[in-house]
C-alpha cells in the first residue's frame, strides 16, 4: 500500500489552517512580485520626493529592468522634449537618491526615452454674438430638428461665454 504524504505543497485536497502566502496570491501577481514590482510602485509613489521638483516635472519612470536578485537594474525615464539635458546632468543625483531610498544598489544605470508633447487641437471659437452668416448657414439646413438643436447649441455657447 501507498501512503499519502501529508506535508507536501502539491496536495489536491484542501488544506486546513495556515497556507503559505505564495499559494494564496494570484498567479499574475506572483510574477510581478518576483520581478520587483513593489519596488517600482514605491518609486512611482515617491517620485516627487526622490528627485528634485524640477526633475519630477519633466520626467517620470517608465520601466525598470533588474536581475533576479533585484540589483544592478536599469531605470527607463520618459523625458519631455527639450528637458533631456537637465535630466542627463542630474543622472548621478537621481541614482544616489534612489539607491539610498532602497538601501542597496537597486539601480545601476538610467536610460532616457524622449517623449514629444502632444499638439493641442485647435478649437472652433464662435464670436460672442453669432453673426448673420452663421444664422444663414443654419437657416439653409433642411431638417427642422437639426436646425433647432444647432440654434440651441449656439444659445448655450453664448450663455456660457458670458459667465
Helices and strands as residue ranges (DSSP letters): H 21-24, H 27-34, H 37-45, H 47-50, H 53-58, E 59-65, E 73-80, H 84-89, H 91-102, E 107-115, H 132-139, H 144-162
